[in-house]
Amino acid sequence: MTESGGVSAVTDDHALAAELAGTAGRILQGVREEIGFADSRLLKDTGDLRAHEYLMAALAERRPDDAILSEEGRASVAGKGATPPTANTADEVRLQADRVWIVDPLDGTREFSEEGRRDWAVHVALWEKGRLTAGAVALPAQGKTLVTDPAGATVVNVTGVEPLRVSEPAAGRLRIAVSRTRPPAFVQRLAETLDAKVELVPIGSAGAKISAVLLGEVDAYVHAGGQYEWDSAAPVAVALAAGAHASRIDGSEAVYNQKDPRLPDILVCHPVSASTLLTGIRDVSDALPE
């Protein structure tokens, strides 16, 4: 597939999500090489724009009947001519659509703009008739793409394709991924309430954090500091396919394709840890943001 939209006739949504996320990741790697790291704002803006334009054009070509919600898009206005290639589907159309692609062209712009950092990602997810049915999280600087497939989930890397299944944490220990720049106070309080040795592990983007859970590098990701649908849709799709627990921090299902795309909190972990973490979160709920 080419960067302008491609010629491959992929019909499988899992494979398409992986292809698009991987290609956008290669575009971003190219932007890093082209621009360098001296001007972080230019690097961030150029990366966001090029990955967004690629994904919007590719989806318009490959899935022309589907709706799109991108972090970098702006909603179009229904009934006013053709949707621009870079614009999100109009809300009134998107909210009635059976199939909606939810994408984050560059998750972790801060990390992307810092030389040597590998904890940033590209997200491509499909919300279909009320559920996440396909998704891919590319970790371009790590040479990996985590993707759903009909049988579960896989991780694609330079050595090939391997099954992906969330691993159970070691007894008496929990490694919890947190923001590297602003770890939330409630997670620190949560750690104090748990009957386990807790290590808070700073990681960059949301996609990189959830991927770290699925790859066994940490045991959980707990977040309540504010996010949007594009921050978690693809990682949650892969997490669920890999057998992980993924929910809001009150235990309810994470629901996507809403009029207001804010989805401020998320919990991803092995199912064996879910009850303990949800109970602990309730115990420190007075510290959570309104």
VOBA-1610 file (N, C-alpha, C; in pm, whole numbers, padded with zeros to 5 digits, always signed):
BEGIN
Met+00082-00120+00000Met+00000+00000+00000Met+00086+00125+00000Thr+00048+00224-00077Thr+00124+00348-00086Thr+00072+00447+00017Glu+00151+00551+00045Glu+00112+00650+00144Glu-00002+00738+00096Ser-00032+00742-00030Ser-00140+00826-00081Ser-00275+00759-00069Gly-00280+00636-00021Gly-00408+00569-00006Gly-00397+00425-00045Gly-00306+00393-00137Gly-00269+00256-00161Gly-00347+00186-00269Val-00297+00069-00304Val-00358-00011-00408Val-00400-00148-00357Ser-00360-00182-00234Ser-00396-00313-00179Ser-00545-00323-00156Ala-00602-00438-00189Ala-00747-00457-00177Ala-00779-00534-00050Val-00732-00488+00064Val-00759-00555+00191Val-00907-00541+00224Thr-00973-00653+00248Thr-01115-00649+00284Thr-01137-00678+00432Asp-01040-00740+00498Asp-01051-00772+00639Asp-01021-00647+00722Asp-01112-00613+00814Asp-01095-00491+00892Asp-00976-00499+00987His-00947-00616+01042His-00830-00631+01129His-00703-00600+01051Ala-00691-00662+00933Ala-00571-00641+00852Ala-00560-00496+00806Leu-00674-00435+00774Leu-00670-00296+00730Leu-00625-00205+00844Ala-00678-00226+00964Ala-00635-00145+01079Ala-00485-00156+01099Ala-00432-00279+01090Ala-00288-00298+01108Ala-00209-00229+00998Glu-00256-00242+00875Glu-00188-00181+00761Glu-00183-00029+00775Leu-00297+00031+00808Leu-00303+00176+00816Leu-00220+00229+00932Ala-00231+00164+01048Ala-00152+00210+01163Ala-00003+00195+01135Gly+00035+00083+01074Gly+00176+00063+01044Gly+00231+00162+00943Thr+00153+00190+00840Thr+00198+00286+00739Thr+00207+00427+00797Ala+00107+00467+00877Ala+00113+00598+00942Ala+00236+00606+01032Gly+00268+00495+01099Gly+00388+00493+01182Gly+00515+00514+01103Arg+00522+00453+00985Arg+00640+00473+00901Arg+00648+00617+00851Ile+00534+00676+00822Ile+00533+00818+00784Ile+00590+00903+00898Leu+00548+00874+01020Leu+00595+00951+01135Leu+00745+00931+01158Gln+00793+00810+01140Gln+00936+00787+01151Gln+01012+00870+01047Gly+00954+00878+00927Gly+01015+00960+00824Gly+01016+01107+00858Val+00910+01155+00921Val+00905+01295+00964Val+01014+01323+01067Arg+01033+01232+01159Arg+01140+01248+01259Arg+01276+01261+01189Glu+01300+01175+01092Glu+01429+01179+01022Glu+01443+01307+00940Glu+01334+01352+00879Glu+01339+01470+00793Glu+01360+01599+00872Ile+01288+01615+00982Ile+01285+01742+01053Ile+01385+01747+01167Gly+01411+01633+01229Gly+01499+01632+01345Gly+01427+01683+01469Phe+01502+01708+01575Phe+01442+01736+01706Phe+01470+01876+01758Ala+01531+01961+01676Ala+01566+02094+01724Ala+01443+02181+01747Asp+01341+02166+01661Asp+01218+02245+01672Asp+01104+02149+01705Ser+01076+02133+01834Ser+00978+02033+01876Ser+00838+02067+01828Arg+00801+02194+01824Arg+00668+02232+01778Arg+00649+02198+01631Leu+00747+02229+01548Leu+00738+02195+01406Leu+00729+02044+01388Leu+00807+01970+01464Leu+00806+01824+01453Leu+00668+01769+01491Lys+00613+01815+01603Lys+00481+01769+01647Lys+00374+01801+01543Asp+00371+01926+01499Asp+00266+01969+01406Asp+00275+01895+01273Thr+00396+01880+01223Thr+00413+01811+01094Thr+00375+01664+01106Gly+00416+01600+01213Gly+00381+01460+01233Gly+00231+01440+01244Asp+00166+01520+01328Asp+00020+01512+01343Asp-00050+01526+01208Leu-00010+01629+01133Leu-00078+01660+01007Leu-00058+01549+00903Arg+00064+01505+00884Arg+00089+01407+00779Arg+00024+01272+00811Ala+00030+01229+00935Ala-00033+01103+00970Ala-00185+01113+00959His-00240+01225+01001His-00385+01246+00990His-00430+01248+00845Glu-00361+01323+00762Glu-00401+01331+00621Glu-00392+01195+00554Tyr-00288+01119+00586Tyr-00276+00985+00529Tyr-00394+00897+00570Leu-00423+00891+00700Leu-00529+00804+00749Leu-00665+00844+00694Met-00693+00973+00688Met-00823+01017+00636Met-00838+00983+00488Ala-00732+01004+00411Ala-00738+00973+00267Ala-00749+00823+00245Ala-00674+00745+00322Ala-00677+00600+00305Ala-00813+00543+00342Leu-00872+00589+00451Leu-01004+00540+00490Leu-01111+00585+00392Ala-01099+00707+00341Ala-01197+00754+00242Ala-01192+00668+00116Glu-01073+00620+00081Glu-01058+00536-00037Glu-01099+00392-00009Arg-01055+00339+00102Arg-01072+00197+00129Arg-01207+00162+00193Arg-01261+00255+00271Arg-01390+00234+00336Arg-01477+00359+00317Pro-01514+00389+00193Pro-01581+00517+00164Pro-01718+00532+00230Asp-01781+00423+00269Asp-01914+00432+00329Asp-01910+00441+00481Asp-01792+00434+00539Asp-01780+00436+00684Asp-01759+00579+00735Ala-01799+00603+00858Ala-01775+00732+00925Ala-01636+00732+00989Ile-01584+00851+01015Ile-01450+00866+01073Ile-01454+00971+01184Leu-01386+00938+01295Leu-01362+01033+01404Leu-01214+01031+01434Ser-01144+01140+01405Ser-01000+01152+01427Ser-00972+01264+01526Glu-00871+01246+01608Glu-00833+01353+01700Glu-00802+01482+01625Glu-00738+01469+01509Glu-00694+01587+01437Glu-00798+01640+01339Gly-00913+01575+01328Gly-01016+01620+01235Gly-01105+01726+01296Arg-01178+01791+01211Arg-01282+01883+01254Arg-01411+01837+01189Ala-01520+01838+01263Ala-01646+01785+01210Ala-01689+01863+01086Ser-01731+01791+00982Ser-01787+01855+00865Ser-01933+01886+00890Val-01994+01957+00797Val-02135+01995+00810Val-02215+01917+00707Ala-02308+01837+00753Ala-02388+01755+00663Ala-02470+01844+00571Gly-02485+01799+00447Gly-02569+01872+00352Gly-02502+01988+00285Lys-02370+02007+00304Lys-02300+02120+00243Lys-02192+02072+00149Gly-02223+01977+00067Gly-02127+01928-00031Gly-02044+01814+00024Ala-01945+01775-00053Ala-01862+01660-00016Ala-01780+01692+00107Thr-01761+01590+00192Thr-01678+01606+00310Thr-01533+01624+00267Pro-01463+01726+00316Pro-01321+01739+00283Pro-01245+01616+00330Pro-01139+01577+00260Pro-01066+01455+00297Pro-01010+01458+00438Thr-00987+01578+00493Thr-00927+01586+00626Thr-01030+01609+00735Ala-01158+01617+00702Ala-01261+01647+00801Ala-01325+01521+00855Asn-01359+01524+00983Asn-01437+01416+01042Asn-01576+01412+00982Thr-01637+01296+00987Thr-01777+01284+00945Thr-01864+01371+01034Ala-01962+01437+00976Ala-02053+01522+01054Ala-02115+01442+01168Asp-02128+01505+01284Asp-02178+01435+01402Asp-02312+01368+01377Glu-02403+01438+01309Glu-02536+01382+01289Glu-02534+01258+01202Val-02431+01246+01118Val-02414+01126+01036Val-02339+01019+01114Arg-02232+01060+01179Arg-02149+00964+01254Arg-02229+00892+01362Leu-02312+00965+01434Leu-02385+00905+01546Leu-02489+00804+01502Gln-02528+00807+01375Gln-02625+00711+01321Gln-02557+00600+01241Ala-02426+00609+01224Ala-02355+00514+01138Ala-02335+00380+01208Asp-02340+00273+01129Asp-02313+00139+01182Asp-02164+00115+01203Arg-02082+00183+01122Arg-01937+00161+01127Arg-01866+00296+01137Val-01785+00310+01242Val-01713+00435+01265Val-01567+00402+01298Trp-01476+00455+01218Trp-01333+00441+01247Trp-01292+00553+01342Ile-01229+00515+01453Ile-01184+00611+01554Ile-01031+00606+01556Val-00967+00715+01520Val-00823+00713+01501Val-00753+00825+01576Asp-00634+00794+01621Asp-00543+00895+01676Asp-00416+00886+01593Pro-00394+00982+01503Pro-00279+00974+01412Pro-00144+00975+01483Leu-00139+01038+01600Leu-00014+01042+01676Leu-00049+01052+01824Asp-00042+00943+01892Asp-00070+00937+02036Asp+00063+00951+02110Gly+00078+01064+02179Gly+00203+01090+02248Gly+00293+01184+02173Thr+00240+01304+02140Thr+00322+01399+02064Thr+00445+01443+02140Arg+00435+01453+02273Arg+00552+01492+02352Arg+00665+01392+02332Glu+00633+01265+02345Glu+00735+01161+02331Glu+00788+01155+02188Phe+00699+01172+02090Phe+00739+01172+01950Phe+00844+01279+01924Ser+00831+01393+01992Ser+00920+01506+01965Ser+01051+01500+02044Glu+01069+01398+02126Glu+01189+01386+02207Glu+01279+01275+02151Glu+01399+01310+02118Glu+01492+01214+02056Glu+01514+01094+02148Gly+01505+00977+02090Gly+01530+00855+02165Gly+01408+00794+02232Arg+01299+00867+02240Arg+01182+00812+02309Arg+01106+00720+02213Arg+01059+00609+02270Arg+00993+00506+02191Arg+00847+00486+02232Asp+00801+00558+02334Asp+00668+00533+02392Asp+00561+00627+02334Trp+00543+00617+02202Trp+00437+00689+02132Trp+00375+00591+02032Ala+00259+00626+01977Ala+00184+00524+01903Ala+00094+00586+01797Val+00037+00499+01715Val-00069+00533+01620Val-00187+00440+01649His-00308+00496+01657His-00427+00417+01690His-00525+00415+01572Val-00574+00297+01539Val-00679+00282+01439Val-00778+00179+01493Ala-00904+00218+01513Ala-01005+00127+01568Ala-01134+00137+01489Leu-01211+00030+01490Leu-01343+00028+01426Leu-01449-00001+01532Trp-01543+00092+01547Trp-01660+00076+01633Trp-01777+00040+01541Glu-01831-00079+01561Glu-01930-00130+01468Glu-02054-00178+01543Lys-02166-00110+01518Lys-02294-00148+01577Lys-02283-00166+01728Gly-02220-00068+01792Gly-02217-00066+01937Gly-02105-00141+02004Arg-02003-00184+01929Arg-01890-00250+01993Arg-01763-00233+01910Leu-01650-00248+01976Leu-01522-00244+01907Leu-01499-00378+01840Thr-01483-00376+01707Thr-01468-00503+01635Thr-01329-00521+01574Ala-01251-00416+01563Ala-01115-00428+01509Ala-01032-00312+01561Gly-00903-00335+01571Gly-00817-00227+01616Gly-00671-00262+01601Ala-00588-00159+01591Ala-00443-00177+01584Ala-00375-00061+01652Val-00269-00092+01725Val-00184+00008+01788Val-00043-00014+01736Ala+00004+00079+01654Ala+00141+00072+01606Ala+00233+00144+01703Leu+00344+00080+01734Leu+00450+00138+01816Leu+00573+00150+01724Pro+00575+00252+01638Pro+00674+00256+01529Pro+00818+00253+01577Ala+00848+00326+01683Ala+00986+00332+01731Ala+01028+00203+01800Gln+00930+00117+01833Gln+00959-00014+01893Gln+00953-00126+01790Gly+00911-00092+01667Gly+00904-00193+01562Gly+00796-00296+01583Lys+00683-00254+01647Lys+00575-00347+01679Lys+00441-00287+01643Thr+00349-00374+01604Thr+00208-00336+01590Thr+00124-00442+01660Leu+00041-00398+01752Leu-00051-00487+01823Leu-00185-00478+01752Val-00244-00592+01718Val-00362-00588+01632Val-00461-00699+01669Thr-00588-00669+01656Thr-00691-00771+01671Thr-00689-00863+01549Asp-00740-00983+01568Asp-00764-01070+01453Asp-00884-01159+01486Pro-00936-01234+01391Pro-01057-01313+01417Pro-01043-01410+01533Ala-00920-01452+01563Ala-00898-01550+01670Ala-00856-01486+01802Gly-00838-01355+01805Gly-00794-01289+01928Gly-00711-01167+01897Ala-00580-01175+01926Ala-00490-01062+01901Ala-00351-01115+01872Thr-00274-01036+01799Thr-00136-01071+01765Thr-00048-00949+01780Val+00081-00972+01786Val+00179-00865+01779Val+00267-00892+01659Val+00279-00792+01573Val+00359-00803+01451Val+00490-00728+01474Asn+00602-00795+01452Asn+00731-00729+01466Asn+00824-00778+01355Val+00951-00742+01364Val+01043-00772+01256Val+01064-00922+01238Thr+01035-01000+01342Thr+01057-01145+01333Thr+00934-01220+01286Gly+00821-01149+01271Gly+00700-01215+01225Gly+00578-01179+01307Val+00485-01272+01316Val+00358-01251+01387Val+00349-01352+01501Glu+00318-01301+01621Glu+00308-01387+01737Glu+00173-01366+01806Pro+00116-01469+01865Pro-00008-01451+01941Pro+00014-01355+02057Leu-00090-01280+02089Leu-00082-01183+02199Leu-00189-01215+02301Arg-00147-01243+02424Arg-00239-01275+02531Arg-00187-01209+02658Val-00272-01135+02727Val-00230-01067+02848Val-00186-01170+02952Ser-00077-01141+03021Ser-00023-01236+03118Ser-00064-01199+03260Glu-00079-01301+03343Glu-00120-01281+03483Glu-00003-01223+03562Pro-00030-01125+03650Pro+00080-01066+03728Pro+00137-01165+03829Ala+00259-01140+03870Ala+00320-01222+03974Ala+00248-01200+04105Ala+00239-01303+04186Ala+00168-01294+04313Ala+00231-01187+04403Gly+00144-01103+04459Gly+00190-01003+04555Gly+00257-00882+04494Arg+00249-00867+04362Arg+00314-00753+04296Arg+00222-00695+04190Leu+00221-00563+04178Leu+00148-00496+04071Leu+00233-00381+04020Arg+00261-00384+03891Arg+00330-00272+03825Arg+00223-00194+03749Ile+00204-00068+03787Ile+00097+00014+03728Ile+00160+00125+03644Ala+00120+00130+03516Ala+00169+00235+03426Ala+00104+00368+03460Val+00185+00472+03467Val+00135+00607+03495Val+00203+00706+03399Ser+00149+00826+03394Ser+00208+00931+03312Ser+00350+00960+03357Arg+00438+00980+03263Arg+00577+01011+03296Arg+00595+01156+03338Thr+00498+01243+03307Thr+00512+01385+03339Thr+00419+01430+03451Arg+00305+01362+03469Arg+00210+01404+03572Arg+00132+01284+03627Pro+00197+01195+03700Pro+00126+01080+03755Pro+00014+01126+03847Pro-00109+01077+03827Pro-00223+01126+03905Pro-00210+01089+04052Ala-00249+01182+04138Ala-00239+01160+04281Ala-00324+01042+04325Phe-00438+01020+04257Phe-00525+00913+04302Phe-00461+00776+04279Val-00377+00762+04175Val-00309+00634+04154Val-00206+00611+04264Gln-00141+00717+04307Gln-00047+00703+04418Gln-00120+00662+04545Arg-00238+00721+04567Arg-00319+00682+04683Arg-00370+00540+04668Leu-00408+00503+04547Leu-00453+00366+04521Leu-00343+00267+04556Ala-00222+00298+04517Ala-00109+00208+04544Ala-00094+00184+04694Glu-00123+00286+04773Glu-00109+00273+04919Glu-00215+00184+04980Thr-00329+00169+04913Thr-00439+00090+04969Thr-00430-00058+04931Leu-00354-00092+04829Leu-00354-00229+04778Leu-00266-00321+04862Asp-00313-00442+04877Asp-00240-00543+04953Asp-00142-00613+04860Ala-00048-00536+04810Ala+00052-00589+04717Ala+00167-00489+04711Lys+00280-00535+04665Lys+00392-00447+04639Lys+00367-00378+04507Val+00348-00246+04510Val+00308-00171+04391Val+00425-00087+04343Glu+00449-00096+04214Glu+00550-00012+04148Glu+00480+00073+04044Leu+00497+00204+04051Leu+00442+00295+03951Leu+00547+00315+03842Val+00509+00282+03718Val+00604+00280+03607Val+00569+00393+03509Pro+00651+00497+03499Pro+00622+00607+03406Pro+00638+00563+03261Ile+00534+00587+03179Ile+00536+00557+03036Ile+00465+00672+02966Gly+00497+00697+02842Gly+00444+00811+02768Gly+00298+00801+02731Ser+00267+00768+02607Ser+00130+00778+02556Ser+00039+00671+02614Ala-00093+00695+02602Ala-00191+00598+02650Ala-00177+00465+02575Gly-00157+00473+02444Gly-00140+00352+02367Gly-00017+00274+02409Ala+00091+00344+02439Ala+00212+00276+02485Ala+00190+00213+02622Lys+00113+00279+02707Lys+00086+00223+02841Lys+00004+00095+02830Ile-00105+00098+02754Ile-00189-00021+02742Ile-00114-00132+02671Ser-00034-00096+02571Ser+00048-00197+02503Ser+00145-00261+02602Ala+00199-00182+02694Ala+00292-00237+02793Ala+00223-00340+02882Val+00094-00318+02913Val+00018-00418+02989Val+00009-00547+02908Leu-00026-00536+02781Leu-00048-00653+02697Leu+00082-00728+02668Leu+00193-00656+02666Leu+00323-00717+02639Leu+00391-00768+02766Gly+00327-00753+02880Gly+00380-00803+03005Gly+00485-00717+03069Glu+00500-00593+03022Glu+00600-00503+03078Glu+00550-00436+03206Val+00419-00420+03219Val+00353-00375+03341Val+00228-00461+03358Asp+00160-00444+03471Asp+00044-00529+03501Asp-00089-00457+03487Ala-00089-00323+03488Ala-00216-00250+03482Ala-00192-00107+03437Tyr-00296-00049+03383Tyr-00299+00094+03352Tyr-00428+00149+03409Val-00416+00246+03497Val-00531+00311+03558Val-00518+00460+03530His-00625+00518+03473His-00619+00660+03437His-00752+00727+03467Ala-00745+00845+03528Ala-00867+00922+03553Ala-00844+01070+03533Gly-00745+01106+03455Gly-00709+01246+03440Gly-00765+01315+03318Gly-00855+01248+03244Gly-00913+01310+03126Gly-00853+01257+02997Gln-00937+01199+02913Gln-00897+01152+02781Gln-01016+01164+02687Tyr-00993+01128+02561Tyr-01097+01126+02459Tyr-01105+00987+02398Glu-01209+00964+02320Glu-01231+00832+02263Glu-01111+00782+02184Trp-01047+00868+02109Trp-00935+00826+02024Trp-00813+00785+02107Asp-00807+00829+02233Asp-00694+00791+02318Asp-00698+00643+02356Ser-00817+00585+02363Ser-00825+00448+02415Ser-00894+00348+02323Ala-00965+00391+02218Ala-01045+00298+02139Ala-00961+00183+02084Ala-00855+00213+02012Ala-00773+00106+01953Ala-00703+00021+02059Pro-00639+00083+02159Pro-00577-00001+02262Pro-00677-00089+02336Val-00797-00038+02364Val-00898-00119+02432Val-00946-00232+02342Ala-00961-00205+02211Ala-01000-00312+02118Ala-00900-00427+02123Val-00771-00393+02119Val-00668-00497+02123Val-00665-00564+02260Ala-00680-00485+02366Ala-00677-00541+02501Ala-00787-00645+02520Leu-00908-00612+02479Leu-01019-00706+02493Leu-00993-00833+02411Ala-00940-00814+02291Ala-00911-00930+02206Ala-00800-01017+02265Ala-00712-00956+02345Ala-00601-01028+02406Ala-00638-01086+02542Gly-00766-01078+02578Gly-00812-01138+02703Gly-00798-01052+02826Ala-00771-00924+02809Ala-00756-00834+02923Ala-00891-00782+02971His-00893-00735+03093His-01007-00657+03142His-00986-00514+03098Ala-01090-00452+03042Ala-01084-00310+03003Ala-01220-00249+03033Ser-01221-00145+03115Ser-01347-00081+03155Ser-01321+00061+03200Arg-01429+00132+03228Arg-01417+00258+03301Arg-01373+00225+03444Ile-01328+00325+03517Ile-01276+00297+03651Ile-01387+00266+03752Asp-01513+00283+03712Asp-01623+00238+03799Asp-01669+00097+03761Gly-01598+00035+03667Gly-01630-00100+03625Gly-01725-00108+03507Ser-01782+00004+03465Ser-01876+00002+03353Ser-01802-00008+03220Glu-01875-00046+03117Glu-01817-00062+02984Glu-01775+00073+02926Ala-01664+00074+02857Ala-01622+00193+02782Ala-01701+00196+02652Val-01779+00303+02632Val-01867+00315+02516Val-01814+00427+02427Tyr-01811+00399+02297Tyr-01752+00491+02201Tyr-01857+00544+02103Asn-01812+00633+02014Asn-01898+00701+01916Asn-02013+00775+01984Gln-01978+00858+02080Gln-02075+00944+02148Gln-02064+01086+02093Lys-02169+01164+02114Lys-02166+01303+02065Lys-02052+01380+02127Asp-02035+01367+02257Asp-01921+01426+02327Asp-01814+01319+02335Pro-01702+01335+02265Pro-01601+01229+02258Pro-01515+01216+02383Arg-01542+01295+02486Arg-01462+01279+02608Arg-01491+01143+02672Leu-01384+01072+02705Leu-01394+00945+02777Leu-01280+00948+02879Pro-01305+01009+02996Pro-01196+01058+03080Pro-01119+00955+03160Asp-01168+00830+03171Asp-01097+00735+03256Asp-01101+00596+03196Ile-01004+00513+03238Ile-00994+00378+03183Ile-00913+00291+03279Leu-00945+00163+03282Leu-00868+00063+03355Leu-00843-00054+03262Val-00717-00093+03247Val-00680-00211+03169Val-00586-00296+03254Cys-00618-00424+03267Cys-00537-00513+03348Cys-00572-00658+03314His-00502-00752+03374His-00542-00891+03365His-00671-00909+03445Pro-00764-00994+03401Pro-00891-01010+03475Pro-00872-01048+03621Val-00764-01116+03655Val-00745-01157+03793Val-00722-01037+03885Ser-00676-00925+03829Ser-00648-00805+03909Ser-00765-00707+03912Ala-00864-00728+03828Ala-00969-00628+03809Ala-01046-00599+03937Ser-01089-00702+04007Ser-01169-00681+04127Ser-01092-00604+04233Thr-00966-00641+04254Thr-00882-00572+04352Thr-00865-00426+04316Leu-00837-00399+04190Leu-00814-00261+04148Leu-00943-00179+04154Leu-01055-00236+04110Leu-01181-00162+04114Leu-01223-00133+04257Thr-01200-00226+04348Thr-01230-00202+04490Thr-01141-00093+04545Gly-01013-00099+04512Gly-00922+00005+04558Gly-00956+00141+04504Ile-00997+00147+04378Ile-01037+00275+04319Ile-01157+00333+04392Arg-01255+00247+04425Arg-01371+00295+04500Arg-01329+00350+04637Asp-01230+00286+04697Asp-01185+00330+04829Asp-01119+00467+04828Val-01066+00506+04714Val-01000+00638+04708Val-01081+00733+04618Ser-01209+00704+04600Ser-01290+00782+04506Ser-01303+00928+04545Asp-01284+00961+04673Asp-01295+01101+04712Asp-01182+01184+04655Ala-01075+01118+04606Ala-00961+01190+04547Ala-00975+01204+04396Leu-01075+01139+04337Leu-01090+01144+04192Leu-01147+01278+04148Pro-01111+01324+04028Pro-01165+01449+03976Pro-01315+01439+03953Glu-01382+01551+03968Glu-01527+01553+03943Glu-01556+01528+03798
//
